């Protein structure tokens, strides 16, 4: 029985039709002005190839209720045309009259965001424009570009309300065209590691699950016993989304139990970017996906700390995915991912913005001596990520007036209390580091210290890769590779545990720290796929510049969503190579952030509360804009008594702690199997044809519109255009040696030179944590590897003094380090025998004088005589043994020759069954 993992596709092209139930002959032609006479909406959805359709009927006669009918039948193209034709013909004003219509197209869309109701009737929100942003294993990820909000009840039954228009404006203040993403076939709410975990599920479990999921469509060949015989069944698996990162879950909740799951299209909010790293022509896709939590979501000063359920403000899960784009399949390709999290300090704290101060004072709202809210938060993290949980706290620790230090002291107390009850091997790791203090010091290198932390973190958590270690890694392992943590399985590696980074806002400092951890993890990912020889990446290489640009776009986007402005301090700021014009930009970003926090954050918070369903408008109750605070909306325990209390000592979920360090969500158990939907397909169905789904041979393609050619490329956008430059993306470049300088488009050559002077003349820090200039080295952990300019086996030592040219000096390394063996130890008898045969082959080569190489050595027809020059009788460079062909292949070839001559072979039983199954799936 073949096995295939397939994420069920939602319906791609949605067409909204209106049906008129008035059957009396009318003498006017139908137009949009007469929309009030139409009493049905028909929502018709199709797949990419437009060969399968589903139809929803939406009743427009209910003023405040949503009535949707789904017949759950899959229509062919011919069937849906006949259906719409009958609806059109049966509802015309007069039979056969021209210019009249009982059905017209209202809008075309790419997906349903959901249904929403305020004080009147329901609205349907449709995605009308999309743009491809990334591709993972042949699964496309799209960004919402535009939406359309359509009122469902017609004018004859509409009950108007004076405050309806204001609620619509508040709802539409959440710009769905700004950083909302969806995929028809890939679950964006889960990590790549979770999505590929179902590949390891035993086949017997899938067979048992399919007994509860029968094929829904009628099979005309069922009586002939052609189903699932001969191993023609294919299993498709779909997991329920992780609702914490789904932003339209409340909008789809009303139809979840009514319509087929193909209509449910879940969207996430955050960031998605993909770039192509070309390694000597080999394409490697680097993808960055950020999922913003929909729980306790809001703006900067209005959402701080955590709520009573353990959800924290500004919680974002960032995942970097590396894949070899030369092989697309999840089962045959090479994929790797690393996940990290940012989020506010999990305490009850807030800041009062009524004082109109740039930095409002931090206030602890509730006393929590037993760290109840922190326990709920870390219990969620144990369940999703496993152990260890590593906290990187970047807030200030020494201040003249207590401000950020209040959070540090409370967080230390909470972690200390929780750790005393956990098993020692699963305790929470707490790393405090005052990043602002190190930044102000001229003697300390911030990024070197962050690199030390990043190395220790990645070694503890490991990363995910879906293939076992390469043979070269086993034969010649790196010292860092042997110390790598995580879980090693026969099919690859799993990431166990997570890094949780926070400062006060979780914006500027957090993004730089996450970039350094991601850069360290990227080196391990490249090494695991056999693309570099050491798990180490240097700054000012094409690969790191490409990755840095991705992370800066990621940081700017998340900062705009939460803080109202782009990043103020970037990676270049902490490297101290930012241009002088960057200071004025930082001031403008600070002012923009202050203006947004002071004047527009309250309206944005109301919009988020309404969009996410935190607030439901109700007749007779206060409106959203009349509430003095939304505290009671986000803290449910203030409105009711909790039925049970969690233990103060055993604060974790028992099932979760049993399976650590593995995350409980990825463990194969009865509870997790209930979250999976298993369906059986025929192997010729279009839903599982990844080749046609990805390449779409039925569509006209243009190179200008091809996504893989339009995405950012290291060779086109970062590699220098100078002839003779080393094309390796792991070679260190000068700041001005790039196709698209990472210093910015507006910075000119003089600024770049000035930055090099500043970086080179900066005094090196004397501490052991920062051992070299930040513009030239990023390691700080292994002095022998510092200054290497590429990922080649022969390192090069580099020195830079002002504008002087860089001097290279080859360093001789021991033979053991270069080749993995020491030739002076002597060879084994088997190796010596092989080498002797190789020498004999060379000595037996036919030797000719220069005189014998004259034209006289040619035959009369001008063909050179080629004679064996080896002592072996066969398989030399001039003579090979003919391949052996089995009998079945010979018969197939002879049948092919006879077919070209008009002699056809009779079809066998298997061929007849295959053809009839193809006809059934394609046309019936």
C-alpha positions in Angstrom: 0.0 0.0 0.0 1.7 3.2 -1.1 1.9 6.0 1.5 1.8 9.7 0.7 1.5 12.6 3.1 -0.8 15.3 1.7 -2.1 18.5 3.2 -5.7 18.8 2.0 -6.1 21.6 -0.5 -8.7 24.2 0.1 -10.6 25.6 -2.8 -8.7 28.0 -4.9 -10.9 30.0 -7.2 -14.1 31.1 -5.6 -16.9 32.6 -7.6 -19.9 34.2 -5.9 -23.2 34.0 -7.8 -26.6 35.4 -7.0 -29.9 33.6 -7.5 -33.2 35.3 -7.9 -36.2 33.3 -6.7 -38.8 35.6 -8.3 -40.4 33.4 -11.0 -42.9 35.9 -12.3 -42.1 37.4 -15.7 -40.5 40.8 -15.2 -39.7 43.2 -18.0 -36.4 44.8 -16.8 -32.9 43.6 -17.3 -30.9 42.5 -14.3 -28.0 44.7 -13.1 -26.1 45.4 -9.9 -28.7 48.0 -9.0 -31.3 45.2 -8.7 -29.2 43.2 -6.2 -31.9 43.7 -3.6 -34.2 41.2 -5.4 -31.7 38.3 -5.2 -32.3 35.9 -2.3 -29.4 33.4 -2.7 -25.7 33.5 -2.9 -24.0 30.6 -4.6 -20.3 30.2 -3.7 -18.6 28.0 -6.2 -15.1 26.9 -5.5 -12.7 24.9 -7.7 -9.2 23.4 -7.6 -6.2 24.7 -9.5 -6.9 22.7 -12.7 -10.6 23.6 -12.5 -11.6 20.0 -12.8 -13.3 19.6 -9.4 -15.9 22.0 -7.9 -17.9 22.4 -4.7 -20.9 24.6 -4.2 -22.2 26.5 -1.1 -25.7 28.0 -1.0 -26.1 31.0 1.3 -29.6 32.2 2.2 -30.1 36.0 2.1 -33.6 36.1 3.5 -32.5 35.8 7.1 -31.8 39.3 8.6 -29.5 38.2 11.5 -28.9 34.5 11.1 -26.4 32.7 8.8 -27.9 29.9 6.8 -25.4 27.9 4.7 -26.1 24.7 2.9 -23.3 22.5 1.7 -24.3 19.4 -0.3 -20.7 18.0 0.1 -20.8 16.8 -3.5 -17.7 17.1 -5.8 -18.8 18.4 -9.2 -17.0 18.1 -12.5 -16.6 21.1 -14.7 -19.5 19.9 -16.9 -21.7 19.2 -14.0 -21.2 22.6 -12.4 -21.9 24.3 -15.8 -25.1 22.4 -16.1 -26.1 23.3 -12.5 -25.5 27.0 -12.9 -27.2 26.9 -16.3 -30.3 25.4 -14.8 -30.3 28.0 -12.0 -29.9 30.8 -14.6 -32.6 29.4 -16.9 -35.1 28.6 -14.2 -34.9 32.0 -12.6 -35.0 34.3 -15.6 -37.7 36.9 -15.8 -39.1 35.4 -19.0 -38.1 32.1 -20.6 -35.8 32.8 -23.6 -35.9 36.6 -23.3 -32.6 38.2 -24.1 -31.1 40.6 -21.7 -32.6 39.0 -18.7 -30.7 36.8 -16.2 -31.5 34.8 -13.2 -27.9 34.5 -12.2 -24.9 36.8 -12.4 -21.4 36.8 -11.1 -20.8 39.1 -8.2 -17.1 38.6 -7.4 -14.2 36.2 -8.0 -11.9 35.4 -5.1 -9.1 33.1 -3.9 -10.4 32.1 -0.5 -12.9 32.8 2.3 -11.5 34.6 5.3 -14.7 34.1 7.3 -18.1 35.4 8.3 -18.6 38.3 10.8 -21.7 39.9 12.3 -21.9 43.2 14.3 -25.4 44.5 15.0 -27.1 43.8 11.7 -26.7 40.7 9.5 -23.6 38.7 8.5 -20.8 39.7 6.2 -18.6 37.4 4.2 -14.9 38.4 3.8 -13.2 37.1 0.6 -9.6 37.2 -0.6 -9.7 38.9 -4.0 -5.9 39.4 -4.6 -2.9 37.3 -3.6 0.8 37.2 -4.1 3.1 34.2 -3.9 5.7 34.8 -1.2 7.4 31.4 -0.7 7.5 27.8 -1.7 8.1 24.9 0.6 8.3 21.4 -0.9 6.0 22.4 -3.7 3.5 24.0 -1.4 2.9 27.7 -2.2 2.6 30.3 0.5 0.6 33.4 -0.5 0.2 36.9 1.0 -3.2 38.5 1.1 -3.1 41.5 -1.2 -6.7 42.6 -1.1 -10.1 41.6 0.4 -13.8 42.2 -0.2 -16.4 42.4 2.5 -19.9 41.6 1.2 -23.2 42.1 3.2 -25.2 38.9 2.9 -28.9 39.8 3.7 -30.7 41.6 0.9 -32.3 45.0 1.3 -35.8 43.7 1.7 -35.1 42.1 5.1 -32.2 44.3 6.3 -32.7 45.8 9.7 -30.5 48.9 10.0 -28.6 50.0 13.1 -27.0 53.5 13.5 -23.8 52.1 15.0 -23.2 49.4 12.3 -21.1 51.7 10.1 -18.8 52.5 12.9 -18.2 48.8 13.7 -17.4 48.2 10.0 -14.8 51.0 10.1 -13.2 49.5 13.2 -13.2 46.0 11.8 -11.6 47.2 8.5 -9.0 49.1 10.4 -7.2 45.7 10.6 -5.6 45.8 7.2 -5.8 42.3 5.9 -3.5 43.2 3.0 -0.7 43.9 5.5 1.3 40.7 6.4 -1.4 38.1 6.4 -0.5 34.8 4.9 -2.2 31.5 3.9 -1.5 28.3 2.0 -3.9 25.9 0.5 -1.9 22.8 1.2 0.7 23.6 3.9 -0.2 24.1 7.5 1.4 27.5 8.4 0.3 27.3 12.0 2.7 24.4 12.7 6.4 24.1 12.3 8.1 22.1 9.6 9.2 19.6 12.2 5.6 19.0 13.3 4.3 18.8 9.7 6.9 16.2 8.7 6.4 14.2 11.9 3.4 12.5 10.4 5.7 10.9 7.9 7.0 8.7 10.7 3.6 7.5 11.7 3.2 3.7 11.3 1.1 2.7 8.4 -1.0 0.4 10.5 -2.4 3.4 12.4 -3.3 5.1 9.2 -5.2 2.0 8.0 -7.2 1.9 11.2 -8.0 5.6 11.0 -9.4 5.3 7.4 -12.2 3.1 8.6 -13.7 6.2 10.1 -13.1 8.3 7.0 -14.9 6.8 4.0 -14.6 8.1 0.5 -17.4 10.7 0.1 -18.0 10.5 -3.7 -19.9 7.7 -5.5 -17.6 5.2 -7.3 -18.9 3.7 -10.5 -16.3 0.9 -10.4 -17.1 -0.1 -6.8 -19.1 -3.2 -7.9 -16.2 -4.5 -10.0 -13.8 -4.6 -7.1 -11.2 -2.3 -8.6 -10.8 -0.2 -5.4 -7.7 -0.6 -3.2 -6.7 -3.8 -5.0 -3.2 -4.2 -6.1 -2.0 -1.4 -3.7 -3.7 1.6 -5.5 -4.6 3.4 -2.3 -2.8 6.5 -1.1 -3.2 8.0 2.3 -3.6 11.8 2.9 -3.1 13.3 6.3 -4.3 16.6 7.5 -3.7 17.9 11.1 -5.8 20.4 12.9 -4.2 23.9 13.0 -2.7 25.3 16.1 -5.3 27.9 16.8 -3.0 30.1 18.8 -1.4 31.3 15.6 -4.6 31.4 13.5 -6.1 34.9 13.1 -9.4 34.0 11.4 -10.4 31.2 13.7 -13.2 33.1 15.2 -14.5 34.2 11.8 -14.6 30.5 10.6 -16.0 29.1 13.8 -19.6 29.5 12.8 -19.3 27.4 9.6 -16.7 24.9 10.9 -19.3 22.2 11.6 -21.5 23.0 8.6 -19.3 23.0 5.6 -16.6 20.7 4.2 -13.1 21.2 5.5 -11.9 22.2 2.1 -13.7 25.5 2.5 -11.7 26.4 5.7 -8.7 28.5 4.9 -6.7 29.5 7.9 -4.5 32.6 7.8 -1.6 33.7 10.0 -0.3 37.1 10.8 3.4 38.0 11.0 6.1 37.7 8.3 7.1 35.4 5.5 10.2 35.9 3.3 12.2 33.6 1.0 15.5 34.1 -0.7 17.7 31.9 -2.9 21.2 31.0 -2.0 23.2 29.8 -5.0 26.2 27.6 -4.1 28.1 27.2 -7.3 24.7 26.9 -9.2 23.0 24.7 -6.6 19.9 26.5 -5.4 19.2 26.5 -1.7 16.1 28.3 -0.4 16.3 30.2 2.9 12.8 30.8 4.3 11.8 32.9 7.3 8.3 32.5 8.7 7.1 34.5 11.8 3.8 33.5 13.4 2.2 36.1 15.6 0.0 34.8 18.4 -3.7 35.7 18.3 -3.9 35.3 22.1 -3.5 38.5 24.1 -2.6 40.3 20.9 -2.4 44.1 20.7 -0.2 47.2 20.5 2.9 48.1 22.4 1.9 49.9 25.6 -1.6 48.5 25.7 -0.6 44.9 25.9 2.2 44.0 28.3 3.1 41.0 30.3 0.7 38.0 30.3 -3.0 37.3 30.8 -4.5 34.8 33.2 -4.2 31.9 30.8 -0.5 32.2 30.3 -0.6 33.9 26.9 2.0 36.8 26.7 1.9 40.0 24.6 3.9 40.3 21.4 4.5 36.5 21.2 6.0 35.6 17.9 7.3 32.2 16.8 10.1 32.6 14.2 11.1 29.6 12.1 13.9 29.5 9.6 13.7 26.8 6.9 16.6 25.6 4.7 15.9 23.3 1.8 17.7 22.0 -1.2 15.6 23.4 -4.1 16.9 20.9 -6.6 14.7 18.2 -5.1 11.1 19.3 -4.3 9.6 16.3 -2.5 9.3 16.2 1.3 10.1 12.5 1.3 13.1 12.7 -1.1 14.4 16.2 -0.5 16.6 17.7 2.2 14.9 20.0 4.7 16.1 21.6 7.9 14.5 24.1 10.3 15.1 26.0 13.5 12.5 27.6 15.7 12.8 30.3 18.3 10.3 32.5 20.2 10.0 36.1 21.4 7.5 37.3 23.9 6.9 39.7 26.7 8.0 38.9 30.3 5.4 36.4 31.6 4.2 38.5 34.6 1.3 40.7 35.5 2.8 44.1 34.5 1.8 47.2 32.5 2.8 50.7 31.7 0.6 53.8 32.1 0.6 55.9 28.9 -1.6 58.6 30.3 1.5 60.4 31.7 2.7 61.2 28.1 6.2 60.1 28.9 8.6 58.5 26.4 9.2 55.7 28.9 6.2 55.3 31.2 7.0 53.7 34.5 6.6 49.9 34.8 4.0 48.7 37.3 3.4 45.2 38.7 -0.4 44.9 38.6 -0.8 41.7 40.7 1.2 39.9 43.2 2.0 36.3 42.1 4.1 34.6 44.7 3.5 31.2 43.3 4.3 32.2 39.7 0.9 31.0 38.5 0.9 32.9 35.2 4.5 32.0 34.4 3.7 28.3 35.2 0.9 28.3 32.7 3.1 30.0 30.0 6.0 27.6 30.4 3.7 24.6 30.5 2.4 25.6 27.1 6.0 25.8 25.9 6.9 22.4 27.2 3.9 20.9 25.4 4.8 22.5 22.0 8.6 22.6 22.1 9.8 20.1 24.7 12.9 20.8 26.9 15.1 22.6 27.6 13.4 26.0 27.7 16.1 28.6 27.6 15.3 32.2 28.5 17.5 35.0 27.2 16.6 38.0 29.2 18.1 41.2 27.6 16.6 43.8 29.9 18.7 46.2 31.9 20.0 45.0 35.3 21.8 48.1 36.6 19.9 51.4 36.6 20.0 54.6 38.7 16.3 54.5 38.9 14.5 51.2 38.9 12.7 50.7 35.6 13.5 47.6 33.6 15.2 46.0 36.6 11.8 45.4 38.2 11.0 42.8 35.5 14.4 41.1 35.9 14.0 40.6 39.6 10.5 39.2 39.3 11.4 36.9 36.4 14.4 35.5 38.3 12.1 34.8 41.3 9.5 33.1 39.2 12.0 30.9 37.4 13.7 30.0 40.6 10.4 29.0 42.2 9.3 26.9 39.3 12.6 25.1 38.8 12.7 23.7 42.4 9.8 21.3 41.4 11.0 20.3 38.0 13.2 17.3 37.4 16.9 18.4 37.3 17.3 17.4 33.6 14.3 19.5 32.5 14.8 22.7 34.5 14.4 26.1 32.8 17.7 27.7 31.8 17.9 31.4 32.6 20.5 33.6 30.9 20.5 37.3 31.9 22.5 39.7 29.8 22.3 43.5 29.9 22.7 44.1 26.2 22.2 47.9 26.5 25.2 48.1 28.9 27.4 46.2 26.6 26.4 48.3 23.6 27.4 51.6 25.4 30.9 50.2 26.3 33.6 50.9 23.7 35.7 47.9 24.9 33.0 45.2 24.5 31.9 43.6 21.3 28.1 42.9 21.5 27.9 40.4 18.6 30.9 38.4 19.8 29.2 37.9 23.2 25.9 37.1 21.4 27.7 34.5 19.3 29.0 32.7 22.4 25.4 32.6 23.7 24.1 31.4 20.4 26.6 28.6 20.2 25.6 27.3 23.6 21.9 27.6 22.9 22.0 25.7 19.5 24.1 23.0 21.1 21.5 22.5 23.8 18.3 22.5 21.6 19.7 21.1 18.3 17.7 21.6 15.1 15.5 19.7 12.8 16.8 17.9 9.6 14.9 15.2 7.8 17.9 13.2 6.6 20.6 11.3 8.6 24.1 12.7 9.0 26.1 12.6 5.8 29.0 10.1 5.5 31.6 12.9 5.5 30.3 14.1 8.8 30.6 10.6 10.3 34.1 10.0 8.7 35.4 13.4 9.7 33.2 14.9 12.4 33.6 18.4 13.6 34.1 19.1 17.2 31.0 21.3 17.5 28.9 18.7 15.7 29.7 16.0 18.3 28.5 18.3 21.1 25.1 19.1 19.3 22.0 18.5 21.4 18.5 17.6 20.3 17.2 14.2 19.5 18.9 12.0 16.9 16.6 9.5 15.1 17.2 7.1 12.2 15.7 9.6 9.7 17.5 12.7 10.9 17.5 15.0 13.9 14.8 16.7 16.0 14.9 20.0 17.8 14.0 19.6 21.4 13.6 22.7 23.4 13.4 26.4 22.5 15.1 29.7 23.0 12.8 32.4 24.4 14.2 35.9 23.9 12.8 39.0 25.5 13.6 42.6 26.3 11.0 45.1 27.4 9.4 45.7 24.0 10.8 42.5 22.3 11.7 44.6 19.2 15.2 46.0 18.6 17.5 44.1 21.0 15.5 40.9 20.6 15.7 41.0 16.8 19.5 41.3 16.9 19.8 38.5 19.4 17.5 36.3 17.3 19.5 37.1 14.2 22.8 35.9 15.8 21.2 32.7 17.1 19.6 32.2 13.6 23.0 32.8 12.0 24.6 30.2 14.2 21.8 27.7 13.5 22.1 28.4 9.8 25.7 27.3 9.8 24.7 24.0 11.4 21.9 23.6 8.9 24.2 24.1 5.9 26.7 21.7 7.5 24.1 19.1 8.0 23.1 19.2 4.3 26.8 18.9 3.3 27.0 22.4 1.8 29.9 23.7 4.0 32.8 21.9 5.6 32.6 23.6 9.0 29.5 24.8 11.0 30.7 28.4 11.0 29.7 31.5 9.0 31.5 34.8 8.7 30.1 38.3 8.4 30.3 40.1 5.1 29.7 37.0 3.1 26.9 36.8 0.5 25.1 34.1 2.6 25.1 36.2 5.8 24.2 39.4 4.0 21.2 37.6 2.4 20.2 36.2 5.8 20.7 39.6 7.5 18.4 41.3 5.0 15.7 38.7 5.6 16.0 39.3 9.4 15.9 43.0 9.0 12.7 42.8 7.0 11.4 40.4 9.6 12.2 42.8 12.4 10.8 45.9 10.6 7.5 44.1 9.9 7.1 42.8 13.5 8.1 46.2 14.9 5.5 48.0 12.7 2.8 45.6 13.9 3.5 46.0 17.6 5.3 49.3 18.0 4.1 51.4 15.1 7.5 52.0 13.5 10.4 50.1 12.0 13.4 49.0 13.9 15.4 51.7 15.6 18.6 49.7 16.3 19.7 47.2 13.6 22.4 44.7 13.3 24.7 47.3 11.6 24.1 49.5 14.7 25.5 46.9 17.0 28.4 46.1 14.6 29.1 49.9 14.7 29.3 50.1 10.9 26.0 51.9 10.3 26.3 55.1 8.1 26.1 58.5 9.7 22.8 59.1 8.1 21.4 56.2 10.0 21.3 58.3 13.2 18.8 60.7 11.8 16.7 57.8 10.6 16.8 56.3 14.1 15.5 59.6 15.5 12.6 59.7 13.0 11.7 56.1 13.8 11.7 56.9 17.5 9.4 59.9 16.9 7.1 57.8 14.7 6.9 55.1 17.3 6.1 57.6 20.0 3.3 59.2 17.9 1.8 55.9 17.1 1.8 54.8 20.7 0.3 58.0 21.9 -2.4 58.7 19.3 -3.3 55.6 17.2 -2.6 52.5 19.4 -6.0 52.7 21.1 -7.9 52.5 17.8 -5.7 49.7 16.6 -6.3 47.8 19.8 -10.1 48.1 19.4 -9.8 46.8 15.8 -7.7 43.8 16.9 -10.2 43.0 19.7 -13.1 43.1 17.3 -11.3 41.2 14.5 -10.2 38.4 16.8 -13.6 38.0 18.5 -12.4 39.1 21.9 -15.3 41.6 21.9 -18.8 40.7 20.4 -21.2 43.6 19.8 -24.5 42.9 21.6 -27.7 44.9 21.5 -28.3 46.6 24.8 -24.8 46.3 26.1 -22.0 48.9 26.0 -20.3 49.4 22.7 -16.6 48.7 22.2 -15.6 52.4 22.2 -17.6 52.9 25.5 -15.5 50.5 27.5 -13.0 52.2 29.9 -10.6 49.2 29.5 -10.3 45.9 27.8 -8.7 44.2 30.8 -11.8 42.1 31.5 -12.0 40.9 27.8 -8.5 39.4 28.0 -8.6 38.1 31.6 -11.5 35.6 31.7 -11.0 34.6 35.3 -12.1 38.1 36.5 -15.6 37.4 35.2 -16.2 33.9 36.7 -14.9 31.6 39.4 -12.4 28.9 38.2 -13.8 25.4 38.7 -10.4 23.9 39.6 -7.1 25.3 40.9 -3.7 24.2 39.6 -1.2 22.8 42.1 1.4 25.2 43.3 4.1 22.5 43.2 3.1 20.2 40.4 2.4 23.1 38.0 2.9 21.2 34.8 0.6 18.9 32.8 1.4 15.2 33.8 1.3 13.9 30.2 3.7 16.5 29.0 6.4 15.9 31.6 6.4 12.2 30.9 7.6 12.5 27.3 10.2 15.2 27.7 12.6 16.2 26.1 10.3 15.5 23.2 7.4 17.9 22.7 4.1 16.3 23.6 2.4 17.7 20.5 4.7 15.5 18.3 4.3 12.3 20.3 2.3 9.5 18.7 -0.5 8.9 21.2 -4.3 8.6 21.2 -4.8 12.3 22.1 -2.7 13.5 19.1 -4.2 10.9 16.7 -7.6 12.6 17.3 -6.1 15.8 15.8 -5.4 14.1 12.5 -7.8 13.7 9.6 -6.9 10.7 7.4 -8.4 10.2 4.0 -7.8 7.6 1.3 -7.1 8.6 -2.3 -6.6 6.8 -5.5 -3.1 7.1 -6.9 -4.3 8.8 -10.1 -6.3 11.6 -8.4 -5.2 15.2 -9.0 -5.0 16.1 -5.4 -1.8 14.1 -4.9 -0.2 14.9 -8.2 2.5 17.3 -6.9 4.2 17.6 -10.4 1.1 19.1 -12.0 0.2 21.1 -9.0 3.6 22.8 -8.8 4.5 23.2 -12.5 0.9 23.6 -13.8 1.5 22.4 -17.4 -2.1 23.4 -18.2 -1.3 27.1 -17.7 0.7 29.5 -19.8 3.9 30.3 -17.9 6.2 33.3 -18.3 9.7 33.6 -17.0 9.0 37.1 -15.9 6.3 35.9 -13.6 8.0 32.8 -12.3 8.5 33.1 -8.6 11.8 31.1 -8.4 13.4 33.6 -10.8 11.9 36.7 -9.2 12.9 36.0 -5.6 16.0 37.6 -4.0 19.2 35.7 -5.1 22.6 35.8 -3.6 24.3 35.6 -7.1 22.2 38.4 -8.6 21.7 40.8 -5.6 24.8 40.2 -3.4 27.7 38.7 -5.3 30.1 41.3 -6.8 29.8 41.9 -10.5 33.6 42.0 -10.9 35.0 39.4 -13.3 37.2 36.8 -11.5 35.6 37.2 -8.1 35.2 33.9 -6.2 31.5 33.0 -6.7 31.3 31.2 -3.4 28.6 32.8 -1.1 30.8 32.0 1.9 33.7 34.2 0.8 34.2 37.4 2.9 33.7 40.5 0.7 34.6 44.1 1.2 31.7 46.3 2.2 31.5 47.9 -1.3 31.9 44.5 -3.1 28.3 43.5 -3.6 25.6 43.7 -6.1 23.1 45.2 -3.7 25.0 46.6 -0.7 23.6 45.6 2.7 24.5 49.1 3.8 21.5 50.5 1.9 20.9 51.9 -1.6 21.4 55.5 -0.5 24.9 55.0 0.9 27.6 55.8 -1.6 31.2 54.5 -1.9 32.7 57.2 0.3 30.4 56.2 3.2 31.3 52.6 2.7 35.0 53.4 2.8 34.5 55.5 5.9 32.7 52.7 7.6 35.6 50.3 6.9 38.0 52.8 8.4 35.8 53.2 11.5 35.4 49.5 11.9 39.1 48.8 11.4 40.3 51.6 13.7 38.0 50.6 16.6 40.0 49.3 19.5 39.7 45.5 19.9 38.0 44.5 23.2 40.5 43.0 25.7 37.9 40.6 27.3 38.0 37.0 26.4 34.4 37.2 25.2 35.2 39.6 22.4 38.5 38.8 20.8 38.5 40.6 17.5 36.8 43.4 15.5 33.1 43.0 15.0 33.4 43.9 11.3 35.8 41.0 10.5 34.9 38.2 12.9 31.8 36.7 14.4 33.1 33.7 16.3 34.7 34.4 19.6 34.5 30.7 20.5 37.5 29.2 18.6 40.5 31.3 17.9 41.8 29.0 15.3 38.8 29.6 13.1 38.7 33.4 13.5 39.5 35.4 10.4 38.8 32.7 7.9 37.4 34.1 4.7 35.6 31.1 3.3 34.3 27.7 4.1 37.2 25.9 2.3 39.5 23.4 3.8 42.5 25.7 3.6 42.0 28.7 5.9 43.4 32.1 5.3 44.5 34.5 7.9 43.4 38.1 7.3 44.7 41.3 8.8 43.4 44.8 8.1 45.0 48.1 9.2 43.1 51.2 8.0 42.9 51.2 4.2 45.9 48.9 3.7 45.3 45.9 1.5 44.5 42.6 3.2 47.4 40.3 3.4 46.8 36.6 3.0 49.0 34.0 4.5 48.5 30.3 3.9 48.5 28.2 7.0 49.8 24.7 6.9 47.6 22.2 8.8 48.3 18.7 9.8 47.4 15.9 7.4 45.1 14.3 10.0 43.0 17.5 10.1 42.8 17.9 6.4 42.3 14.4 5.2 40.9 12.6 8.2 43.8 10.0 8.2 47.5 10.1 8.8 49.4 8.5 5.8 52.5 8.0 7.9 50.7 5.3 9.9 50.9 2.9 7.0 48.2 1.3 4.8 46.3 -1.9 5.2 46.9 -4.8 2.8 43.6 -4.3 1.1 44.3 -0.6 0.4 47.8 -1.4 -0.7 46.4 -4.1 -3.1 44.0 -1.5 -4.7 46.8 1.0 -5.0 49.1 -1.6 -6.7 46.4 -2.4 -9.3 46.0 1.3 -10.0 49.8 1.7 -10.5 49.8 -1.4 -12.8 47.1 0.2 -14.8 49.2 3.3 -15.3 52.4 1.4 -16.1 50.7 -0.8 -18.7 49.6 2.2 -20.7 50.5 1.9 -24.4 53.6 4.1 -25.0 54.0 5.7 -28.5 56.7 7.8 -29.9 56.1 11.1 -31.4 56.8 9.6 -34.8 54.1 7.0 -34.4 51.5 9.7 -33.8 51.8 10.9 -37.4 48.9 10.6 -39.9 50.3 7.2 -41.0 48.7 5.7 -37.9 45.3 6.4 -39.3 43.4 4.0 -41.5 42.6 4.7 -45.0 39.2 5.9 -44.1 40.6 8.5 -41.7 39.5 6.7 -38.5 42.0 6.4 -35.7 42.7 2.9 -34.4 41.9 2.6 -30.7 43.4 -0.4 -29.0 43.1 -1.3 -25.3 45.8 0.3 -23.2 45.0 -1.7 -20.1 46.0 -5.1 -18.8 42.3 -5.8 -18.2 40.3 -7.4 -21.0 37.2 -5.3 -20.5 35.9 -2.1 -18.9 38.8 0.2 -19.7 38.5 3.6 -21.2 38.1 2.3 -24.7 36.1 -0.9 -24.1 33.1 -1.6 -21.9 31.0 -4.7 -21.4 27.6 -4.5 -23.0 24.7 -4.0 -20.5 22.5 -7.0 -19.8 18.8 -6.5 -20.5 16.2 -8.7 -18.9 13.5 -10.5 -20.8 10.6 -8.2 -19.8 12.5 -5.1 -20.9 13.2 -6.8 -24.3 9.6 -7.6 -24.7 8.5 -4.1 -24.0 11.0 -2.7 -26.5 9.9 -5.2 -29.2 6.3 -4.2 -28.5 7.2 -0.6 -28.9 8.9 -1.3 -32.3 5.8 -3.3 -33.5 3.5 -0.5 -32.4 5.4 1.9 -34.6 4.7 -0.5 -37.5 1.0 -0.7 -36.8 1.0 -4.0 -34.9 -0.7 -3.5 -31.6 -0.5 -5.8 -28.6 -3.8 -6.8 -26.8 -4.4 -5.0 -23.5 -4.0 -7.0 -20.3 -6.3 -7.0 -17.3 -4.1 -4.6 -15.3 -3.9 -2.1 -18.2 -7.7 -2.2 -18.6 -8.2 -1.5 -14.9 -5.7 1.3 -15.0 -7.4 2.9 -18.0 -10.9 2.6 -16.6 -9.8 4.1 -13.3 -8.2 7.0 -15.1 -11.4 7.7 -17.0 -13.4 7.5 -13.8 -11.2 10.1 -12.0 -10.9 12.4 -15.0 -14.3 12.6 -16.5 -16.9 11.0 -14.3 
